[in-house]
Amino acid sequence: MRIGIDSRNLGSATDGIGRFVHNSIKALAALKVDVFVYAPATIGANYEIPHGVSVRVANFEGPYARTFWGQAILPFWALRDKVDIFWGPSHRLPSILEGQIGRVVTIHDLVWVHAAETMRTRTWLGDRLMMKPTLRNADVVVTDSKATATALATEFPWLKSPIRTVAPGSTALPAPGSFSSLEYLGITKPYALFVGTIEPRKNLRNLIKAYGHLPASTRSRYDLVIAGGGGWKEPSLRDEVRLDGLETNVKFTGVVDDQTLATLYSNCLFLAMPSLYEGFGFPIVEAQSFGKPVLTSNTSSMPEVAGDSAVLVDPSDPVAIASAFDRFCVDAAFRERIAVSARKNAERFTWENHAKGMLDTFEQAIKTKTGNR
């Protein structure tokens, strides 16, 4: 099978979808299929492409140039390489592809529908304009979670293509360091951990507000560590933390490397991730892979991904978040009980399983295409 992949997200080192695409490419290549990686511009140095994978790179920088590339250049490359399947791993397919090529698209979430106010205007507009024609062109649609599949079918009742859920894998992180190795980040006390981009959908304002609601005795003993780079619409978050008098307890690490991330997961008490909306939620699985319990939201995909190793809260209710947060901090037996099946739950999500699921999906798309001739 010859598989062409839209790899435009491999241009950014901090793009979560870029990591998804890179891991997918590696896992598919390991199954000994012919993979063709198509990129509009230079691929990031941190994304090493496996030996044997064919790579086509152009010189189209910027969002508008990439859009042109995706509609004009990409179909030509796929035709020239005689691919059997074209996969858009993040919400996009070319409008025109050679008729014999099977078309599969992965839809990670419907943030533009359910949490539009948390998005960048350009990203929101792109999904709003491009998702419908993409869905019409797809032979099979893939989602990361059943929650997203249900939301997709509800939002687009006219969708005729089958929807399959193929869960992604979890990034294998290096062996963690000791608690003392985090001292350079100002971390010297037990802590709850948030991991993710600092942007409105992650609900950090309510998380920090909840932390402020904790009893003073809890705040004096336990910190909140926020690991992740700055995103959008949250430029004043650190200032608000200072104004609330929490700057000694709420630590911002910025972007960290995988070694530090593993150390943060390994040494935290629990992951605190009460997002407003998630299509999947990679930090949930990553934290659980280190045997950690999770405080997360009772919305979208998070209950499905977290399984039994989490406490679910209403993300719009800081008091509810604070209540769960406080119990996780002060009740070690409770933490251990919630965490007992964390690693087992995380083991469900591997890139090998994802690749095998995608190959089954590609075969289904090929059969659909053949049956429609």
N, C-alpha and C positions, 0 to 999 in steps of 0.2 A: 504494500500500500504506500502511495506517495502522498504526503501530507504537507500542504502549504500553510504557514502560520503567519498571521499579521502580528509582527513583533515590534510595533511602534513604541510600546511601553518600555522597551529595553534601553531607551535613551536616558532615563533618569535613575540615579542610584538610590533615591529615596522613595520611589514609586512602589507601593505595595503590590499593584498589579504587575509591575515589572518583575518582582520576585516570583509572583505566581506564574508568569509566562516562562521565566527562566527555568524554574523547577519542573514545569510541564515539559519543556523541550528536553531536558536531561532525562526525565523518566520515560518519555516516548522513545528517545534514542536508545535507551537501555533495552527496549523491547525489540530492537533490530528492525524498525520500520524506517522508510526513507523520509527524512524530515527536511523541509525547506524553510529557512528562516528569512522573512522579508522585513526589512527595516527602512524607514524613510531617511534616516541619517545615522551617524556613527553610533554604534552600540557601546554602552558604558563599559569601562574597563573591568568593572567588578562582575560582569556577566560573561563568564567563560563558556563559550559554545563547545559542546562535546565534539570530539573527533568523528568525522564521517557525516556531520550535519552540513548541508549546503546553505550558504549564507549569501543573500543578495542585499546590498546596501546602496542607497541613493544619497542625494544631498539636498533634501528638502527639510529645512529648518523652520520651526514655528508652527502654530496650530493650523493656519490657513494653508500653508504649503503641504503639511501632512495630510490635510483633508483632500487636497488635489491629488497627492500621491496615492492615497487610498482608493480613489475612484478611477484614476486614469492609468497609473503605472502598475499598481498591484495586480489588476486583472490580466495585464499583458504578461507579467512574470509568471503567474499561475498557469496561463495557457502555454507559454514557452517550455515550462518545466513538466508539462503533462501531468499535473497533480490529479489524484483521484478525489481528494477532499481538500476543501479550503476551510480553515478554522479561524474565526474571529474570536479570540479569547477574552475580549472586553467590549461587548455592546456594539460592535461595528462589523458590517459586511459590505463589500463593494456592491454597488447597485447593479452592475453588469458583470457577470462571469460566464465563461463558456458553458453552454447548456449541459454538458455531460459531467461537469464538476459538482460533486456533492457539497452542500453548504451547511456548516454547523456554526452556531454562535453561542457563546456563554454570556449569560446575563447575571451579573454578580449581585445586583440589588436594584431596587426601584426608589432610590433616595429622591430622585427628581419628582416623584409622585408623593411620597409619604413624609419627606423632610426637606422640601425644596428650599426652605428658608436657611438651611445650613450649608447650602452649596455655593460655590463660585458661580457667578452669572454665566460665564462662558461654558462651564461644564454642564450646568443645568440646561442651557439652550441647546448644546450639542446632543444631550440625551433626548430632550423633548423633540427635536427635529429628526434625529437619525434612528431612534429605536424602532418606531413603527415600520418604516420601510425595511429595516434590517430584519424584523420579525417576519415580514411578508416574504422576504427572499430566502429565509432559512428552511432547510429541509428538516432539521431537528434543532430544537432549542435546549440548551443545558443551563441548569441553575446550580449554585453551590449548596442550596438547602431546600428542603421541602417548603419552608415558609415562603421563600422567594418564588418557588414554583406556583404555590397557591395564589400569591399576590399577583403574579404575572397572568395567570388564567382569569383572575377576577377583573383585572384592569383591562385586559384585551380579550374579551369573550369571543371575538371573531377569529382568534388565532387558530389556524388549522394544523399547524405543524405540531408533532408530538413534543412534549416537554419531559426531559429526563433530568433527574438530580444526580450529579456526580460530585461528591464532596472533595474539596482539595486536600492536599497533604499539609503537614506541619513542617516547618523548617527545622532541620537538625542543627541544633546549636552546639557549640564546643563545650567541653567540660568547664564547669563554673569555678570561680575563685572563692576565696574565703570572705567572710563578712568583713574582716578588717581591711580587705583590699578595696572596699567601697568608701573608705574614709576620705579619700581625695575629693569625693563628690559631696562631702559634708554629711554623709550618712553614718551615724554613730549609735542610733537607737533602733529598736524593732520598728518595722514599717509596713504599711500597706502600699501596694504598687499599682500604678496605672501605666499602661503602655499604649502609645498611639500618637497620631498627629494631633496637635493642639488646634482643634477646630470645633465649631458649634455642635456638630452631630455627636461628638464624644461626651457632651453634657458635663464638662468639667466645672462649669459654674455651680451646678447643683451638687456635684461631688464635693467641691471645696466648701460650699455652704453647709453641706451635711457634716463635714469635718468640723466646722465651726460650732455646730450644735452638740458636739460630743462633750461629755463632762470634762471639766478642767483636769481631773485626775487621769483621764484617758489620754488627753492631748499631751500631757506632760511626759508620758511614758512611750507614746507611739506616734510616729510621724507618717506623713503621706508623701510618697515619692512619685513624681510625674516624669516619666521618661518618654521623650519624643520631640520631634522638631516642630517649630512654629508653622502653622498652616495659614488660615485665613479667618478674618472677622473676630479674632481674639487677641488684638494687640495689647489690651490693657489688663490681661489676666494677672500678671505678676504684680502690677500696681494695686489691683484690688486685694490681692493676698496681703500686701503690706498694709493697706488701709484697714484691713480686718484684724491686723495684729497677729497674723499667722505665718509671717515670713520665716520664723525660726523653726517651724514645724512642717511646712510644705516646701519640699525640695524639688526644683526643676533641674533635671540633668541635661536637657537638650538631647540631640541625637547621640546615640551610643553605638559602639561596634558590637558585633555578635558576642564577643567574649564578655564584655561588660553586661550585655543584656542577659546572658545566661546566669551571670553572677547575681544580678538583680532578682531574677526569677527564683533562683535557688535559695536565696536568703530572706525573701519576703515572708510575711505571715500569710498573706492572701492577695489575690488580684482583685482590684476594685475597678469594674468596668460597667457602670450603669449608663451605657450609651442610649441615645434616643432611638437609634435604628442601626441595625447591622445586617448586611447580606450574609455574613458568615461570622467573623470575629476571631481572627487568628490568635490574638493574645490569650484568649480563653484556653485554646488547645495547648499553646506553648507553656502557659503557667501550669496546666494540669500535667504536662509531660514531666514536670519537676515535682509532681506530687502535691501541688498546691490547690487549695480550695478557691472558689471564685464567688465574688459578689457581682451579680450582673442583672440585667433588666429582664422583665417578664414580657418583652415585646419582640416582634419579628423573629429572627433566627436564633437568638441567644439561648432560650430554653432548650431548643433542639440540639444545639452544639454542645452546651455545657453538661447536659445529662443530669445525673444525680449528684454531681460533685460541685453544686453551686447553691447559693441562696438567691432567689429571684425577688426583685423589688420593682416598684413603680418608679421609673426614672424621673418622673415629674414631681416626686414627693421627697424633698430633702430630709424630712423627719423619718420617713421609712428607711431611706438610705443610711441615715445616722444610726438608727436602731440596730440594723444588721451590722454596720461597721463596728459599732461598739462591742457587740457580742463576739464578733470575730477576734477583736483585739484582746478581750479580757478572759475569754472562755477557751482555754487550750483544748479541752476535751471535745468541745463543739467543733472547733477547727479540724481536729483529727477525724471526727466522725464524718464530716462533710467531705474531707479529702480522701477517704478510704478507697474510693474507686476512681480517683482522678487519673492516675496513669493508665488504667485500663480503658477509660473513656478516650484518652488522647490517642491510644494505639489504633483506634478506628480510622484515623486520618493519616494515611501515608500517600506519598507521591506515586508509589507503585500501584496502589489501588486506584488512584485517580487516573493514571495512564491507561490501565486496563479498562476502566469504565469508559474512558474517552474512545478507545479503540472499538469497543462494542457499539458506541454511539456512531462512530464514523461508518462502521459496517451497516448500521441501520439506515444512515443517510444515503449510502450508496444503493441499498436495496430500494429505498423510497424513490431515488432518482431513476433507477432502472425500471421500476414499476410504473412510473409516470410517462415513460417514453411512448 
